[in-house]
Amino acid sequence: MWRFSRSSGPGGQHVNTTDSQVELRFDLAKTEALPPVWKERALERLAPRLVGGVVSVRSSEHRSQWRNRETALVRMAALLAEATGPPPKPRRAKKIPRGINERRLRNKKARSETKRGRSGGGWD
């Protein structure tokens, strides 16, 4: 469902008379367009953004209502694509190679020696 209103900000007389801000609302809870698995996943992931099962996207960066419509559609599509995508693969913990740990400790030791060498004085 589309909703139009006046954009905020500067722009003169034209802005005061045209409804260029666009709000696109999609009733995610009642839609039949998505498969049940995707719908369930999207409802779970977008829960903080939902108001009564409806997700909304606004666009007002362009002066033209038509371009704001296009921007809102792209945003909504991206939002739904991200929300309905498969869950990321679980991260598997791997052992840190011994060489990396030894190199880190060696660098740490060298830095310590450098700093300790600064406090000797002896600049006579």
mmCIF file of the C-alpha atoms, coordinates in Angstrom:
data_MODEL
# 
_entry.id   MODEL 
# 
loop_
_atom_site.group_PDB 
_atom_site.id 
_atom_site.type_symbol 
_atom_site.label_atom_id 
_atom_site.label_alt_id 
_atom_site.label_comp_id 
_atom_site.label_asym_id 
_atom_site.label_entity_id 
_atom_site.label_seq_id 
_atom_site.pdbx_PDB_ins_code 
_atom_site.Cartn_x 
_atom_site.Cartn_y 
_atom_site.Cartn_z 
_atom_site.occupancy 
_atom_site.B_iso_or_equiv 
_atom_site.pdbx_formal_charge 
_atom_site.auth_seq_id 
_atom_site.auth_comp_id 
_atom_site.auth_asym_id 
_atom_site.auth_atom_id 
_atom_site.pdbx_PDB_model_num 
ATOM 1   C CA . MET A 1 1   ? 0.000  0.000   0.000  1.00 0.00 ? 1   MET A CA 1 
ATOM 2   C CA . TRP A 1 2   ? 1.341  3.404   -0.968 1.00 0.00 ? 2   TRP A CA 1 
ATOM 3   C CA . ARG A 1 3   ? 1.015  6.564   1.090  1.00 0.00 ? 3   ARG A CA 1 
ATOM 4   C CA . PHE A 1 4   ? 2.167  10.026  0.034  1.00 0.00 ? 4   PHE A CA 1 
ATOM 5   C CA . SER A 1 5   ? 2.897  13.143  2.070  1.00 0.00 ? 5   SER A CA 1 
ATOM 6   C CA . ARG A 1 6   ? 4.880  16.347  1.871  1.00 0.00 ? 6   ARG A CA 1 
ATOM 7   C CA . SER A 1 7   ? 8.624  16.043  2.261  1.00 0.00 ? 7   SER A CA 1 
ATOM 8   C CA . SER A 1 8   ? 10.369 18.060  4.930  1.00 0.00 ? 8   SER A CA 1 
ATOM 9   C CA . GLY A 1 9   ? 13.266 20.419  4.338  1.00 0.00 ? 9   GLY A CA 1 
ATOM 10  C CA . PRO A 1 10  ? 13.970 23.295  1.971  1.00 0.00 ? 10  PRO A CA 1 
ATOM 11  C CA . GLY A 1 11  ? 12.578 23.585  -1.528 1.00 0.00 ? 11  GLY A CA 1 
ATOM 12  C CA . GLY A 1 12  ? 10.363 26.632  -1.821 1.00 0.00 ? 12  GLY A CA 1 
ATOM 13  C CA . GLN A 1 13  ? 6.788  26.818  -3.051 1.00 0.00 ? 13  GLN A CA 1 
ATOM 14  C CA . HIS A 1 14  ? 6.898  23.588  -5.054 1.00 0.00 ? 14  HIS A CA 1 
ATOM 15  C CA . VAL A 1 15  ? 7.623  21.456  -1.981 1.00 0.00 ? 15  VAL A CA 1 
ATOM 16  C CA . ASN A 1 16  ? 4.788  23.046  -0.063 1.00 0.00 ? 16  ASN A CA 1 
ATOM 17  C CA . THR A 1 17  ? 2.237  21.897  -2.635 1.00 0.00 ? 17  THR A CA 1 
ATOM 18  C CA . THR A 1 18  ? 3.396  18.444  -3.772 1.00 0.00 ? 18  THR A CA 1 
ATOM 19  C CA . ASP A 1 19  ? 3.259  15.138  -1.961 1.00 0.00 ? 19  ASP A CA 1 
ATOM 20  C CA . SER A 1 20  ? 6.694  13.816  -2.910 1.00 0.00 ? 20  SER A CA 1 
ATOM 21  C CA . GLN A 1 21  ? 7.482  11.719  0.185  1.00 0.00 ? 21  GLN A CA 1 
ATOM 22  C CA . VAL A 1 22  ? 6.545  8.086   -0.300 1.00 0.00 ? 22  VAL A CA 1 
ATOM 23  C CA . GLU A 1 23  ? 5.759  5.424   2.279  1.00 0.00 ? 23  GLU A CA 1 
ATOM 24  C CA . LEU A 1 24  ? 5.404  1.836   1.109  1.00 0.00 ? 24  LEU A CA 1 
ATOM 25  C CA . ARG A 1 25  ? 3.670  -0.548  3.503  1.00 0.00 ? 25  ARG A CA 1 
ATOM 26  C CA . PHE A 1 26  ? 3.634  -4.327  3.133  1.00 0.00 ? 26  PHE A CA 1 
ATOM 27  C CA . ASP A 1 27  ? 1.444  -6.530  5.328  1.00 0.00 ? 27  ASP A CA 1 
ATOM 28  C CA . LEU A 1 28  ? 3.862  -9.338  6.002  1.00 0.00 ? 28  LEU A CA 1 
ATOM 29  C CA . ALA A 1 29  ? 1.626  -11.154 8.477  1.00 0.00 ? 29  ALA A CA 1 
ATOM 30  C CA . LYS A 1 30  ? -1.318 -11.553 6.059  1.00 0.00 ? 30  LYS A CA 1 
ATOM 31  C CA . THR A 1 31  ? 0.488  -11.972 2.748  1.00 0.00 ? 31  THR A CA 1 
ATOM 32  C CA . GLU A 1 32  ? 0.001  -15.087 0.658  1.00 0.00 ? 32  GLU A CA 1 
ATOM 33  C CA . ALA A 1 33  ? 2.741  -14.089 -1.820 1.00 0.00 ? 33  ALA A CA 1 
ATOM 34  C CA . LEU A 1 34  ? 5.576  -15.667 0.149  1.00 0.00 ? 34  LEU A CA 1 
ATOM 35  C CA . PRO A 1 35  ? 6.092  -19.345 0.892  1.00 0.00 ? 35  PRO A CA 1 
ATOM 36  C CA . PRO A 1 36  ? 5.328  -20.176 4.550  1.00 0.00 ? 36  PRO A CA 1 
ATOM 37  C CA . VAL A 1 37  ? 8.992  -20.847 5.369  1.00 0.00 ? 37  VAL A CA 1 
ATOM 38  C CA . TRP A 1 38  ? 10.117 -17.473 4.004  1.00 0.00 ? 38  TRP A CA 1 
ATOM 39  C CA . LYS A 1 39  ? 7.213  -15.682 5.657  1.00 0.00 ? 39  LYS A CA 1 
ATOM 40  C CA . GLU A 1 40  ? 8.018  -17.210 9.051  1.00 0.00 ? 40  GLU A CA 1 
ATOM 41  C CA . ARG A 1 41  ? 11.712 -16.338 8.662  1.00 0.00 ? 41  ARG A CA 1 
ATOM 42  C CA . ALA A 1 42  ? 10.907 -12.750 7.643  1.00 0.00 ? 42  ALA A CA 1 
ATOM 43  C CA . LEU A 1 43  ? 8.467  -12.266 10.533 1.00 0.00 ? 43  LEU A CA 1 
ATOM 44  C CA . GLU A 1 44  ? 11.119 -13.455 12.965 1.00 0.00 ? 44  GLU A CA 1 
ATOM 45  C CA . ARG A 1 45  ? 13.952 -11.342 11.547 1.00 0.00 ? 45  ARG A CA 1 
ATOM 46  C CA . LEU A 1 46  ? 11.918 -8.162  11.010 1.00 0.00 ? 46  LEU A CA 1 
ATOM 47  C CA . ALA A 1 47  ? 10.060 -8.358  14.339 1.00 0.00 ? 47  ALA A CA 1 
ATOM 48  C CA . PRO A 1 48  ? 11.549 -5.069  15.692 1.00 0.00 ? 48  PRO A CA 1 
ATOM 49  C CA . ARG A 1 49  ? 10.435 -3.199  12.534 1.00 0.00 ? 49  ARG A CA 1 
ATOM 50  C CA . LEU A 1 50  ? 6.916  -4.590  12.352 1.00 0.00 ? 50  LEU A CA 1 
ATOM 51  C CA . VAL A 1 51  ? 3.888  -2.645  13.534 1.00 0.00 ? 51  VAL A CA 1 
ATOM 52  C CA . GLY A 1 52  ? 0.886  -4.948  13.604 1.00 0.00 ? 52  GLY A CA 1 
ATOM 53  C CA . GLY A 1 53  ? 2.531  -7.330  11.154 1.00 0.00 ? 53  GLY A CA 1 
ATOM 54  C CA . VAL A 1 54  ? 3.181  -4.520  8.647  1.00 0.00 ? 54  VAL A CA 1 
ATOM 55  C CA . VAL A 1 55  ? 6.652  -3.438  7.530  1.00 0.00 ? 55  VAL A CA 1 
ATOM 56  C CA . SER A 1 56  ? 7.045  0.059   6.091  1.00 0.00 ? 56  SER A CA 1 
ATOM 57  C CA . VAL A 1 57  ? 9.738  1.864   4.113  1.00 0.00 ? 57  VAL A CA 1 
ATOM 58  C CA . ARG A 1 58  ? 9.963  5.614   3.470  1.00 0.00 ? 58  ARG A CA 1 
ATOM 59  C CA . SER A 1 59  ? 11.726 7.572   0.786  1.00 0.00 ? 59  SER A CA 1 
ATOM 60  C CA . SER A 1 60  ? 11.963 11.340  0.444  1.00 0.00 ? 60  SER A CA 1 
ATOM 61  C CA . GLU A 1 61  ? 15.431 12.069  -0.913 1.00 0.00 ? 61  GLU A CA 1 
ATOM 62  C CA . HIS A 1 62  ? 14.272 12.901  -4.453 1.00 0.00 ? 62  HIS A CA 1 
ATOM 63  C CA . ARG A 1 63  ? 12.111 15.847  -5.490 1.00 0.00 ? 63  ARG A CA 1 
ATOM 64  C CA . SER A 1 64  ? 10.030 13.631  -7.727 1.00 0.00 ? 64  SER A CA 1 
ATOM 65  C CA . GLN A 1 65  ? 7.380  11.353  -6.272 1.00 0.00 ? 65  GLN A CA 1 
ATOM 66  C CA . TRP A 1 66  ? 8.053  8.846   -9.054 1.00 0.00 ? 66  TRP A CA 1 
ATOM 67  C CA . ARG A 1 67  ? 11.751 8.516   -8.162 1.00 0.00 ? 67  ARG A CA 1 
ATOM 68  C CA . ASN A 1 68  ? 10.868 8.210   -4.483 1.00 0.00 ? 68  ASN A CA 1 
ATOM 69  C CA . ARG A 1 69  ? 8.484  5.374   -5.412 1.00 0.00 ? 69  ARG A CA 1 
ATOM 70  C CA . GLU A 1 70  ? 11.268 3.563   -7.233 1.00 0.00 ? 70  GLU A CA 1 
ATOM 71  C CA . THR A 1 71  ? 13.648 4.045   -4.297 1.00 0.00 ? 71  THR A CA 1 
ATOM 72  C CA . ALA A 1 72  ? 11.059 2.750   -1.820 1.00 0.00 ? 72  ALA A CA 1 
ATOM 73  C CA . LEU A 1 73  ? 10.403 -0.323  -3.984 1.00 0.00 ? 73  LEU A CA 1 
ATOM 74  C CA . VAL A 1 74  ? 14.121 -1.109  -4.196 1.00 0.00 ? 74  VAL A CA 1 
ATOM 75  C CA . ARG A 1 75  ? 14.506 -0.700  -0.425 1.00 0.00 ? 75  ARG A CA 1 
ATOM 76  C CA . MET A 1 76  ? 11.534 -2.926  0.314  1.00 0.00 ? 76  MET A CA 1 
ATOM 77  C CA . ALA A 1 77  ? 12.788 -5.596  -2.094 1.00 0.00 ? 77  ALA A CA 1 
ATOM 78  C CA . ALA A 1 78  ? 16.254 -5.524  -0.513 1.00 0.00 ? 78  ALA A CA 1 
ATOM 79  C CA . LEU A 1 79  ? 14.790 -5.671  2.988  1.00 0.00 ? 79  LEU A CA 1 
ATOM 80  C CA . LEU A 1 80  ? 12.592 -8.667  2.158  1.00 0.00 ? 80  LEU A CA 1 
ATOM 81  C CA . ALA A 1 81  ? 15.394 -10.423 0.262  1.00 0.00 ? 81  ALA A CA 1 
ATOM 82  C CA . GLU A 1 82  ? 17.694 -10.095 3.257  1.00 0.00 ? 82  GLU A CA 1 
ATOM 83  C CA . ALA A 1 83  ? 14.986 -11.176 5.714  1.00 0.00 ? 83  ALA A CA 1 
ATOM 84  C CA . THR A 1 84  ? 13.921 -14.236 3.725  1.00 0.00 ? 84  THR A CA 1 
ATOM 85  C CA . GLY A 1 85  ? 17.421 -15.425 2.839  1.00 0.00 ? 85  GLY A CA 1 
ATOM 86  C CA . PRO A 1 86  ? 18.821 -18.610 4.325  1.00 0.00 ? 86  PRO A CA 1 
ATOM 87  C CA . PRO A 1 87  ? 20.471 -18.346 7.733  1.00 0.00 ? 87  PRO A CA 1 
ATOM 88  C CA . PRO A 1 88  ? 24.257 -17.915 7.677  1.00 0.00 ? 88  PRO A CA 1 
ATOM 89  C CA . LYS A 1 89  ? 26.410 -20.987 8.134  1.00 0.00 ? 89  LYS A CA 1 
ATOM 90  C CA . PRO A 1 90  ? 27.405 -21.518 11.754 1.00 0.00 ? 90  PRO A CA 1 
ATOM 91  C CA . ARG A 1 91  ? 30.941 -20.435 12.530 1.00 0.00 ? 91  ARG A CA 1 
ATOM 92  C CA . ARG A 1 92  ? 33.267 -23.271 13.377 1.00 0.00 ? 92  ARG A CA 1 
ATOM 93  C CA . ALA A 1 93  ? 35.939 -22.530 15.944 1.00 0.00 ? 93  ALA A CA 1 
ATOM 94  C CA . LYS A 1 94  ? 39.395 -23.359 14.667 1.00 0.00 ? 94  LYS A CA 1 
ATOM 95  C CA . LYS A 1 95  ? 42.657 -23.722 16.539 1.00 0.00 ? 95  LYS A CA 1 
ATOM 96  C CA . ILE A 1 96  ? 45.059 -20.805 16.137 1.00 0.00 ? 96  ILE A CA 1 
ATOM 97  C CA . PRO A 1 97  ? 48.276 -21.986 14.466 1.00 0.00 ? 97  PRO A CA 1 
ATOM 98  C CA . ARG A 1 98  ? 51.236 -22.116 16.821 1.00 0.00 ? 98  ARG A CA 1 
ATOM 99  C CA . GLY A 1 99  ? 53.375 -19.953 14.527 1.00 0.00 ? 99  GLY A CA 1 
ATOM 100 C CA . ILE A 1 100 ? 50.940 -17.044 14.728 1.00 0.00 ? 100 ILE A CA 1 
ATOM 101 C CA . ASN A 1 101 ? 50.899 -17.116 18.516 1.00 0.00 ? 101 ASN A CA 1 
ATOM 102 C CA . GLU A 1 102 ? 54.718 -17.360 18.705 1.00 0.00 ? 102 GLU A CA 1 
ATOM 103 C CA . ARG A 1 103 ? 55.099 -14.428 16.289 1.00 0.00 ? 103 ARG A CA 1 
ATOM 104 C CA . ARG A 1 104 ? 52.729 -12.332 18.392 1.00 0.00 ? 104 ARG A CA 1 
ATOM 105 C CA . LEU A 1 105 ? 54.677 -13.080 21.564 1.00 0.00 ? 105 LEU A CA 1 
ATOM 106 C CA . ARG A 1 106 ? 57.999 -12.385 19.818 1.00 0.00 ? 106 ARG A CA 1 
ATOM 107 C CA . ASN A 1 107 ? 56.765 -8.960  18.632 1.00 0.00 ? 107 ASN A CA 1 
ATOM 108 C CA . LYS A 1 108 ? 55.426 -8.222  22.088 1.00 0.00 ? 108 LYS A CA 1 
ATOM 109 C CA . LYS A 1 109 ? 58.800 -9.073  23.645 1.00 0.00 ? 109 LYS A CA 1 
ATOM 110 C CA . ALA A 1 110 ? 60.669 -6.876  21.144 1.00 0.00 ? 110 ALA A CA 1 
ATOM 111 C CA . ARG A 1 111 ? 58.340 -3.955  21.848 1.00 0.00 ? 111 ARG A CA 1 
ATOM 112 C CA . SER A 1 112 ? 58.879 -4.436  25.574 1.00 0.00 ? 112 SER A CA 1 
ATOM 113 C CA . GLU A 1 113 ? 62.666 -4.358  25.092 1.00 0.00 ? 113 GLU A CA 1 
ATOM 114 C CA . THR A 1 114 ? 62.396 -1.170  23.020 1.00 0.00 ? 114 THR A CA 1 
ATOM 115 C CA . LYS A 1 115 ? 60.392 0.569   25.715 1.00 0.00 ? 115 LYS A CA 1 
ATOM 116 C CA . ARG A 1 116 ? 62.624 -0.689  28.515 1.00 0.00 ? 116 ARG A CA 1 
ATOM 117 C CA . GLY A 1 117 ? 65.672 0.654   26.669 1.00 0.00 ? 117 GLY A CA 1 
ATOM 118 C CA . ARG A 1 118 ? 64.207 4.166   26.701 1.00 0.00 ? 118 ARG A CA 1 
ATOM 119 C CA . SER A 1 119 ? 64.202 4.508   30.489 1.00 0.00 ? 119 SER A CA 1 
ATOM 120 C CA . GLY A 1 120 ? 67.934 3.965   31.039 1.00 0.00 ? 120 GLY A CA 1 
ATOM 121 C CA . GLY A 1 121 ? 69.039 7.565   30.795 1.00 0.00 ? 121 GLY A CA 1 
ATOM 122 C CA . GLY A 1 122 ? 72.796 7.627   30.095 1.00 0.00 ? 122 GLY A CA 1 
ATOM 123 C CA . TRP A 1 123 ? 72.585 10.473  27.597 1.00 0.00 ? 123 TRP A CA 1 
ATOM 124 C CA . ASP A 1 124 ? 75.609 12.253  29.164 1.00 0.00 ? 124 ASP A CA 1 
# 
